[in-house]
């Protein structure tokens, strides 16, 4: 398990995959919520100014979709990792990553 995978599982809350065509020809990006048991596919919708998630019921593992992950967000909605194209490595952004730094108390 690489450093990026560990940080995604520990600090990530939602990940977005690259856009692909579905069986109907519609281009859309899939959203997954990161849970202890795996990744749950969800649909996002807005209720007023709040974002809500509807569970679609499909589960997967990080290994299966790792090459398709485009963005990873934490619970506050801060982008913590991104990938520019499917062939590039997943990069940690450094935003909101102060929680990854451990400080020794004197």
C-alpha positions in Angstrom: 0.0 0.0 0.0 1.5 3.3 -1.1 1.5 6.6 0.7 -1.3 8.0 -1.4 -3.6 5.0 -0.8 -3.0 5.2 2.9 -3.9 8.9 3.0 -6.9 8.4 0.8 -8.3 5.7 3.1 -7.4 7.6 6.3 -8.4 11.2 5.4 -10.5 10.9 2.3 -14.3 11.1 2.4 -15.4 11.4 -1.3 -13.6 10.6 -4.5 -14.6 11.5 -8.1 -13.7 9.3 -11.1 -12.9 10.4 -14.6 -15.9 11.0 -16.9 -17.0 8.1 -19.0 -19.9 7.2 -21.2 -22.5 4.9 -19.8 -24.6 2.4 -21.7 -27.0 5.2 -22.7 -24.3 7.4 -24.2 -24.5 9.9 -21.3 -21.1 11.2 -20.1 -20.9 11.5 -16.3 -18.4 11.2 -13.5 -19.1 8.7 -10.7 -18.8 9.7 -7.0 -17.8 7.3 -4.2 -17.9 7.8 -0.5 -15.0 6.2 1.3 -16.1 3.9 4.2 -14.4 1.3 6.4 -15.9 -1.6 4.4 -15.0 -0.2 1.0 -16.2 2.5 -1.4 -19.9 3.1 -1.9 -21.1 4.6 -5.1 -23.5 7.6 -4.6 -25.4 10.2 -6.6 -25.1 13.8 -5.5 -28.0 16.2 -5.5 -28.7 19.6 -3.8 -31.4 20.3 -1.2 -31.3 24.1 -1.0 -27.7 25.0 -0.3 -26.8 21.6 1.2 -25.4 18.7 -0.8 -27.0 15.3 -0.2 -26.0 11.9 -1.3 -28.2 9.0 -2.5 -26.7 5.5 -2.2 -26.9 3.6 -5.4 -26.1 0.3 -3.7 -22.9 -0.7 -5.5 -19.7 -1.3 -3.5 -16.2 -1.6 -4.7 -12.6 -1.6 -3.4 -9.9 1.1 -3.8 -7.7 -1.3 -5.8 -10.4 -1.7 -8.5 -10.9 2.0 -9.2 -7.5 3.4 -8.2 -6.5 4.2 -11.8 -9.8 6.0 -12.5 -9.7 8.3 -9.5 -9.5 12.0 -10.5 -10.2 13.9 -7.3 -10.2 13.1 -3.6 -11.9 15.3 -1.0 -11.9 15.2 2.8 -15.0 15.7 5.1 -14.7 19.5 4.9 -14.7 19.4 1.1 -11.1 20.3 0.7 -9.3 18.7 -2.2 -6.5 16.5 -0.8 -5.4 14.5 -4.0 -5.8 14.9 -7.7 -4.9 13.4 -11.0 -4.7 15.4 -14.2 -5.2 12.5 -16.6 -5.7 8.7 -16.2 -2.1 8.0 -17.1 -0.5 10.2 -14.5 0.1 9.4 -10.8 -2.3 10.5 -8.1 -0.7 13.6 -6.4 -1.4 14.9 -2.9 -2.2 18.6 -3.1 -1.0 19.7 0.3 -4.2 21.6 0.9 -5.6 20.7 4.3 -2.8 18.3 4.8 -1.6 19.9 8.1 -3.4 17.0 9.9 -0.8 14.6 8.3 2.1 16.4 10.0 2.7 15.2 13.5 4.3 17.6 15.9 6.3 16.6 18.9 5.1 18.4 22.0 8.0 19.7 24.1 
